[in-house]
Amino acid sequence: MPVPAGHGMTGPSTLDKLKMGAMMGGSVGLIIGFIFGATNIIRFGPGPNGMMRTLGQYMLGSAATFGFFMSIGTTIRTETEASAMAAFARARARPVIVPAEFRYPHLRRVVKE
């Protein structure tokens, strides 16, 4: 469905930015938690909770921490003023193609009739 005329570019809302940062941070946190948890289980053993529970605790703790800070950081980092959004929209506009004789008037050819 086409965008109605007169509507400029709109970016994601603050809540969308928060969710996106939380998902990215959570994903990274899960991977980092898996790597560090597996390394510690191999080095020191699973402990009294067993291997899966210990690994899960590492992964969830790391995902929660990374997700929390990444959501805040993404939201703060992407806050922009209206003038900056307008400049971005202008920069993304379609280019205007101008014939060479209008750009370089000294190169105009004189046509004899």
N, C-alpha and C positions, 0 to 999 in steps of 0.2 A: 504494500500500500504506500503510495507516495506521501511525502511530507507536505503538509499544507503550506501554501505560499505565505511568506511573511514571518515564518518561524525560523529563528536562527539556530545555530548549533547549540545543543544543550549537552552538558557532560553528565556523568553519573552523580547521583545524589550522595550526600555525606554517609547515609546508611549503606549505600551500595559500596562506597569506598571502604567503609569499616568491614563489611562482610568479605570483600575481596582480599583485604589485608589479612584478615583472620584465616581465610582459607589457604592463602599462600604460606603464611607463617605456620599454620597447622601441618601442612604437607611437608614443609622443610623440617619441622620439629619431629614429625613421625620418622622420617628417614634418619635424622641425626640421632634420635633416641634409639632407633634400631641398631645403628652402628655402634654407639657407645655402650648400649646395654649388652649387645652380643659380645663386644670386646671384654667388658667387665665380667660377664658370665664365664667366658672362656678362661680369663685370668684367675678369677677368685672363686668360681663355682656359683651355682644358683642360689645357695643359701637355704634357709628354712622354708621359704615360700614356694620353692620350685622354679623351674626355668621359665615357663610361660608367664607366670604371674610377675616374676621379677622383670622380665623383658617388657611386659605390658606396662608396668609402672614406669620404667625408663621412658618408653615411647609416649605414654600419655602425659607425663610430667613435662617432657621436652616440647611436645606439641602444644600444650596449654601455654607454656611460657613464651614460645616463639610466636604463637598465634596472637596472644594478648599484645605483645610489644609491636608486632608487625601491623596489627590493625590500627593501633594508635599512631604509629609512624606513618603509615600510608595515608591516614586521614589528615594528619597535620601537614605532611609533605605536599599533598595535592590541593590544599586550600588555595584558591586564587581569587583575585578581585575581578569585578565585572569588566574593567577596562582590559585586563589581561586576556579574559575569555573573548572579548570583542576583537582584540588584536590577533588572537589565534584563529578566529573565524575568518578574518580578512586575509590572513596568510594562506588559509586553505581554500580560498575562493578560486574559481576557474580563471585562468589567465586571459587577459585581453590581448588579442593579436592585432597589432597596428601595422599598416603598410609602411614600408621603408620611407616613402616620400614624406610621410607625416612625422616620422621620428627624426629624419635628417633633411630639413627643408633646403639646405644648401646643395643637396644632390638632386633636386627636382629637375626634371627635363622640361625644357621649354618646347611646347608643341606649336609648330607653325601651321596656320590654317590657310 
